């Protein structure tokens, strides 16, 4: 196991700077996700770590060894691609064994290691099958086994589930996490799918427009986004623009005027009266009630209760999404989970309801 450290990494294509002084670290045995929208530079970063691309600036370290100028075969990395790229004319056994054969490992050792990998990825009995006789998920398991059989120092995943259907993605992401934990490999995993990253990562870096926007554990990113982009990219948020009218410094509590609404919210110490701000409220943090009395028993200082009227309701399965007109320029989105979603399925368009929430994130505009 090794620590992977990226220091001030820069990559340009002509005048286009696709990576801008990237600094990240994956500690020994961690699974670190690079999460970001398409075109943010994720795959470019991964290919530089693998040695498949040369950076235009900065360094790549494995532990304290500078590997920036080492070719891929000297870095001892295992790479799992999105397009899988198994050899179609080879059996499962031969696909997994390929890296060992070109390293001239003895046949008895190859047999032992391949069988070990087949057990690890739960494909015992599939040795003689060819890729076209496997499902997409099974093919990706073979690709993972092929990457692992050479005992790499670092395991790299480039959108490995992107080509699979939703059910297979859900199943295989947990298998990848299990395999990584069992092998204790340091792994760097690239994805644009927030739910995928949250399910398996020890630590996540958000990459956007060639820069690291924020790094943190899944809980840190979700509960403490540092920008409106992060708040919107990690889940979903309602964004309301307003002006701070009052700040209680001892409690970091602000009163914010949002046109037809007045909201109380906790704020950072650098925000002050008359600052223009954006308030982000997650749809799942809003409580719905048909009566205002429902909220009167709470003593929380940041409890906000807003009256509105239902514009639309959408049944999504695990939750219903309500869109509610509260007099602001955009409707408020509310997600109701569990048994309560059935309680509010019979809401009529135009019906009056009350929205209560205590959690909101405030950004300076």
PLY file of the C-alpha trace (Angstrom):
ply
format ascii 1.0
element vertex 365
property float x
property float y
property float z
element edge 364
property int vertex1
property int vertex2
end_header
0.00 0.00 0.00
1.21 3.50 -0.81
0.24 7.12 -0.36
-0.48 8.93 -3.63
0.22 12.66 -3.61
-0.44 15.10 -6.46
1.30 18.47 -6.13
0.49 21.57 -8.25
-0.44 19.48 -11.29
-1.05 21.36 -14.54
-2.14 20.03 -17.93
-2.73 22.06 -21.09
-3.98 21.25 -24.55
-2.78 24.20 -26.59
-4.08 27.34 -24.86
-6.71 25.34 -22.93
-5.61 24.65 -19.35
-7.63 21.56 -18.40
-5.97 21.01 -14.99
-5.01 24.02 -12.87
-2.61 23.43 -9.98
-4.29 20.29 -8.68
-3.36 19.16 -5.16
-4.86 15.91 -3.87
-3.81 13.01 -1.67
-4.94 9.39 -1.31
-3.68 7.85 1.91
-2.57 4.25 2.10
-5.54 1.87 1.84
-8.06 4.64 1.12
-10.59 4.76 -1.70
-10.60 8.37 -2.92
-13.14 9.57 -5.47
-12.56 12.35 -7.99
-16.10 13.59 -8.58
-17.15 16.14 -11.16
-19.29 16.85 -14.22
-18.29 15.77 -17.72
-15.39 17.79 -19.10
-14.04 18.80 -15.69
-10.68 17.03 -16.22
-11.25 13.87 -14.16
-10.04 11.30 -16.70
-7.09 13.49 -17.68
-6.00 13.58 -14.04
-6.31 9.80 -13.71
-4.29 9.19 -16.87
-1.50 11.41 -15.55
-1.42 9.42 -12.30
-1.21 6.22 -14.39
1.59 7.61 -16.55
-0.48 7.53 -19.73
-0.23 11.33 -20.08
2.56 13.73 -19.20
1.69 16.83 -17.13
2.84 20.31 -18.12
3.66 21.14 -14.53
3.59 19.67 -11.05
4.53 16.29 -9.58
3.09 12.85 -8.88
4.44 11.01 -5.82
3.94 7.40 -4.70
4.98 7.64 -1.05
8.08 9.86 -1.28
9.10 8.66 -4.74
8.62 11.10 -7.62
7.04 9.01 -10.41
6.13 11.95 -12.66
8.49 10.88 -15.44
8.20 7.11 -14.98
6.44 5.13 -17.74
3.22 3.29 -16.82
4.83 -0.15 -16.53
7.28 1.12 -13.89
4.58 2.69 -11.71
2.89 -0.62 -10.84
-0.68 0.61 -11.20
-3.80 -1.38 -12.06
-6.20 0.50 -14.36
-9.90 -0.37 -14.77
-11.38 1.42 -17.79
-15.00 2.29 -18.52
-14.98 0.43 -21.83
-13.54 -2.72 -20.16
-11.39 -3.67 -23.21
-11.13 -7.41 -22.55
-9.47 -9.50 -25.25
-12.50 -11.02 -27.06
-10.60 -14.08 -28.36
-9.30 -15.03 -24.90
-11.03 -16.91 -22.11
-11.70 -15.34 -18.71
-8.67 -17.23 -17.37
-6.34 -15.95 -20.10
-7.63 -12.38 -19.81
-6.83 -12.34 -16.10
-3.49 -14.10 -16.61
-2.31 -11.79 -19.41
-0.35 -9.34 -17.24
1.41 -12.18 -15.45
2.34 -13.93 -18.68
4.04 -10.88 -20.16
5.96 -10.55 -16.89
7.09 -14.18 -17.41
5.70 -15.37 -14.07
5.97 -19.19 -13.68
2.89 -21.12 -14.83
2.18 -22.61 -11.40
2.23 -19.14 -9.85
-0.06 -17.80 -12.59
-2.57 -20.56 -11.95
-2.56 -19.88 -8.21
-3.00 -16.11 -8.64
-5.76 -16.39 -11.27
-7.77 -18.76 -9.09
-7.29 -16.35 -6.19
-8.67 -13.50 -8.30
-11.63 -15.57 -9.53
-12.57 -16.22 -5.90
-12.16 -12.55 -5.03
-14.46 -11.32 -7.81
-16.89 -14.24 -7.38
-16.40 -15.76 -10.84
-15.25 -19.26 -9.93
-16.34 -21.68 -12.65
-16.20 -19.02 -15.38
-12.56 -19.67 -16.34
-13.29 -21.08 -19.80
-15.91 -18.56 -20.89
-15.17 -15.79 -23.34
-16.19 -12.14 -22.81
-19.21 -12.41 -25.16
-20.61 -15.14 -22.89
-20.63 -12.82 -19.86
-22.95 -10.06 -18.69
-21.65 -6.49 -18.52
-21.20 -6.77 -14.76
-19.28 -10.05 -15.09
-17.03 -8.52 -17.74
-16.19 -5.65 -15.41
-15.36 -8.14 -12.64
-12.89 -9.80 -15.02
-11.38 -6.39 -15.77
-10.97 -5.73 -12.03
-9.36 -9.16 -11.53
-6.99 -8.49 -14.45
-5.95 -5.16 -12.88
-5.44 -6.72 -9.44
-3.65 -9.94 -10.38
-0.33 -8.11 -10.92
-0.52 -6.87 -7.31
-0.39 -3.16 -8.18
0.64 -0.48 -5.72
-2.32 1.69 -6.75
-5.68 0.80 -8.28
-7.26 3.33 -10.66
-10.90 3.31 -11.82
-12.09 5.51 -14.70
-15.93 5.62 -14.65
-16.00 1.79 -14.40
-19.80 1.55 -14.11
-20.74 4.15 -16.71
-21.80 1.61 -19.36
-23.94 -0.53 -17.03
-27.66 -0.24 -16.31
-28.85 1.24 -13.02
-29.43 -2.07 -11.21
-26.00 -3.45 -12.14
-24.31 -0.18 -11.16
-25.97 -0.35 -7.75
-24.74 -3.92 -7.21
-21.23 -3.55 -8.60
-20.27 -0.35 -6.79
-20.54 -2.18 -3.47
-18.57 -5.10 -4.91
-15.78 -2.71 -5.92
-15.74 -1.32 -2.39
-15.64 -4.85 -0.92
-12.77 -5.87 -3.19
-10.82 -2.70 -2.41
-11.28 -3.23 1.32
-10.26 -6.90 1.15
-7.14 -6.18 -0.88
-6.37 -2.98 1.09
-5.20 -1.28 -2.09
-4.94 2.49 -2.33
-7.57 3.33 -4.96
-8.51 6.45 -6.92
-11.94 6.31 -8.51
-13.25 8.77 -11.09
-17.00 9.32 -11.51
-19.60 11.97 -12.35
-22.21 10.16 -10.22
-22.59 11.69 -6.76
-24.51 8.72 -5.31
-21.75 6.36 -6.51
-19.03 8.43 -4.87
-20.97 8.82 -1.62
-21.62 5.08 -1.37
-18.01 3.91 -1.60
-15.53 6.75 -0.94
-13.48 7.42 2.16
-12.74 10.89 0.81
-14.00 12.90 -2.19
-12.49 15.72 -4.22
-14.89 17.79 -6.32
-13.23 18.74 -9.62
-14.84 21.51 -11.66
-13.47 23.43 -14.62
-9.98 22.05 -13.97
-9.85 23.05 -10.30
-10.47 21.29 -7.00
-13.55 23.07 -5.66
-13.66 21.23 -2.34
-12.45 18.07 -0.64
-13.96 16.19 2.27
-15.69 13.09 3.50
-19.16 12.47 2.05
-20.77 13.82 5.24
-18.57 16.94 5.26
-19.37 17.75 1.64
-23.09 17.21 2.10
-23.49 19.16 5.33
-20.94 21.92 4.70
-20.73 22.81 0.98
-18.37 25.73 0.35
-20.11 27.15 -2.73
-23.52 27.17 -4.44
-22.03 24.89 -7.13
-21.13 22.25 -4.52
-24.53 22.58 -2.82
-26.27 21.98 -6.13
-23.91 19.29 -7.43
-24.03 17.29 -4.19
-27.74 16.50 -4.16
-30.26 19.25 -4.90
-30.97 22.64 -3.34
-33.40 25.53 -3.41
-31.49 28.80 -3.90
-32.96 32.06 -2.55
-31.27 35.46 -2.97
-31.47 37.96 -0.13
-29.81 40.55 2.09
-28.71 40.12 5.72
-30.69 42.49 7.94
-29.40 41.47 11.36
-26.64 39.27 12.83
-26.48 37.95 16.38
-22.70 37.57 16.65
-22.70 35.40 19.78
-24.90 32.82 18.03
-23.78 33.32 14.39
-27.48 33.73 13.66
-28.66 35.98 10.83
-32.01 37.37 9.79
-32.18 37.43 5.99
-34.67 39.39 3.89
-35.64 37.43 0.77
-38.26 39.70 -0.77
-41.58 38.19 0.35
-39.84 36.02 2.99
-37.72 36.54 6.08
-35.48 33.61 7.06
-33.29 32.92 10.09
-30.15 30.88 9.48
-26.73 30.15 10.95
-23.97 32.01 9.07
-20.17 32.07 8.91
-18.29 34.67 10.92
-17.27 36.67 7.82
-20.87 37.52 6.87
-22.37 40.79 8.09
-25.37 43.12 7.87
-26.20 44.34 4.32
-24.25 41.50 2.69
-25.98 40.09 -0.38
-26.28 36.33 0.09
-27.62 33.13 -1.43
-29.51 30.80 0.91
-29.45 27.09 -0.03
-32.15 24.81 1.42
-32.19 21.11 0.61
-35.61 19.72 -0.43
-35.28 16.80 2.01
-34.65 19.16 4.96
-38.11 20.73 4.63
-41.04 19.46 6.71
-44.54 19.67 5.26
-47.75 20.24 7.22
-51.31 21.19 6.39
-51.47 23.29 9.58
-49.16 25.91 11.05
-49.79 24.57 14.56
-47.58 21.57 13.74
-44.47 23.77 14.12
-45.43 25.78 17.21
-44.03 23.31 19.76
-40.43 23.67 18.58
-38.11 26.10 20.39
-35.35 26.04 17.79
-34.06 29.55 17.01
-33.63 28.76 13.32
-37.10 27.27 12.75
-38.63 28.93 9.71
-42.27 28.40 8.78
-43.44 29.51 5.34
-46.93 29.42 3.90
-47.32 28.33 0.29
-49.57 26.70 -2.28
-48.95 23.46 -4.14
-48.08 23.88 -7.81
-47.12 20.33 -8.69
-46.48 16.91 -7.14
-44.34 14.15 -8.69
-44.22 10.56 -7.41
-40.62 9.27 -7.66
-41.03 6.01 -5.72
-39.01 6.42 -2.51
-40.25 10.01 -2.21
-42.63 12.56 -3.69
-41.36 15.90 -4.99
-43.64 18.87 -4.24
-43.23 22.23 -5.92
-44.67 25.00 -3.77
-45.32 28.67 -4.59
-44.24 30.77 -1.59
-44.30 34.15 -3.35
-40.64 34.00 -4.39
-39.67 34.14 -8.08
-39.04 30.36 -8.12
-41.11 27.63 -6.45
-39.67 25.75 -3.49
-38.89 22.05 -4.08
-39.77 19.71 -1.21
-39.00 15.97 -1.01
-41.16 13.85 1.30
-39.86 10.37 2.13
-41.17 7.25 3.86
-44.78 6.72 4.87
-45.42 10.46 4.85
-45.20 10.54 1.06
-48.51 8.67 0.85
-50.09 11.10 3.31
-49.44 14.00 0.94
-50.16 12.26 -2.36
-53.73 13.58 -2.30
-52.67 17.24 -2.08
-54.57 19.29 -4.65
-53.04 21.89 -6.93
-53.49 25.28 -5.25
-53.93 23.75 -1.78
-52.38 25.74 1.06
-49.59 24.04 3.03
-46.84 25.09 5.46
-43.14 24.41 5.07
-40.85 24.25 8.08
-37.04 24.02 8.09
-34.12 24.72 10.39
-31.13 23.79 8.23
-29.94 26.22 5.55
-26.52 27.14 4.13
-25.71 30.79 3.46
-23.20 31.93 0.81
-21.96 35.45 0.15
-22.84 36.67 -3.36
0 1
1 2
2 3
3 4
4 5
5 6
6 7
7 8
8 9
9 10
10 11
11 12
12 13
13 14
14 15
15 16
16 17
17 18
18 19
19 20
20 21
21 22
22 23
23 24
24 25
25 26
26 27
27 28
28 29
29 30
30 31
31 32
32 33
33 34
34 35
35 36
36 37
37 38
38 39
39 40
40 41
41 42
42 43
43 44
44 45
45 46
46 47
47 48
48 49
49 50
50 51
51 52
52 53
53 54
54 55
55 56
56 57
57 58
58 59
59 60
60 61
61 62
62 63
63 64
64 65
65 66
66 67
67 68
68 69
69 70
70 71
71 72
72 73
73 74
74 75
75 76
76 77
77 78
78 79
79 80
80 81
81 82
82 83
83 84
84 85
85 86
86 87
87 88
88 89
89 90
90 91
91 92
92 93
93 94
94 95
95 96
96 97
97 98
98 99
99 100
100 101
101 102
102 103
103 104
104 105
105 106
106 107
107 108
108 109
109 110
110 111
111 112
112 113
113 114
114 115
115 116
116 117
117 118
118 119
119 120
120 121
121 122
122 123
123 124
124 125
125 126
126 127
127 128
128 129
129 130
130 131
131 132
132 133
133 134
134 135
135 136
136 137
137 138
138 139
139 140
140 141
141 142
142 143
143 144
144 145
145 146
146 147
147 148
148 149
149 150
150 151
151 152
152 153
153 154
154 155
155 156
156 157
157 158
158 159
159 160
160 161
161 162
162 163
163 164
164 165
165 166
166 167
167 168
168 169
169 170
170 171
171 172
172 173
173 174
174 175
175 176
176 177
177 178
178 179
179 180
180 181
181 182
182 183
183 184
184 185
185 186
186 187
187 188
188 189
189 190
190 191
191 192
192 193
193 194
194 195
195 196
196 197
197 198
198 199
199 200
200 201
201 202
202 203
203 204
204 205
205 206
206 207
207 208
208 209
209 210
210 211
211 212
212 213
213 214
214 215
215 216
216 217
217 218
218 219
219 220
220 221
221 222
222 223
223 224
224 225
225 226
226 227
227 228
228 229
229 230
230 231
231 232
232 233
233 234
234 235
235 236
236 237
237 238
238 239
239 240
240 241
241 242
242 243
243 244
244 245
245 246
246 247
247 248
248 249
249 250
250 251
251 252
252 253
253 254
254 255
255 256
256 257
257 258
258 259
259 260
260 261
261 262
262 263
263 264
264 265
265 266
266 267
267 268
268 269
269 270
270 271
271 272
272 273
273 274
274 275
275 276
276 277
277 278
278 279
279 280
280 281
281 282
282 283
283 284
284 285
285 286
286 287
287 288
288 289
289 290
290 291
291 292
292 293
293 294
294 295
295 296
296 297
297 298
298 299
299 300
300 301
301 302
302 303
303 304
304 305
305 306
306 307
307 308
308 309
309 310
310 311
311 312
312 313
313 314
314 315
315 316
316 317
317 318
318 319
319 320
320 321
321 322
322 323
323 324
324 325
325 326
326 327
327 328
328 329
329 330
330 331
331 332
332 333
333 334
334 335
335 336
336 337
337 338
338 339
339 340
340 341
341 342
342 343
343 344
344 345
345 346
346 347
347 348
348 349
349 350
350 351
351 352
352 353
353 354
354 355
355 356
356 357
357 358
358 359
359 360
360 361
361 362
362 363
363 364
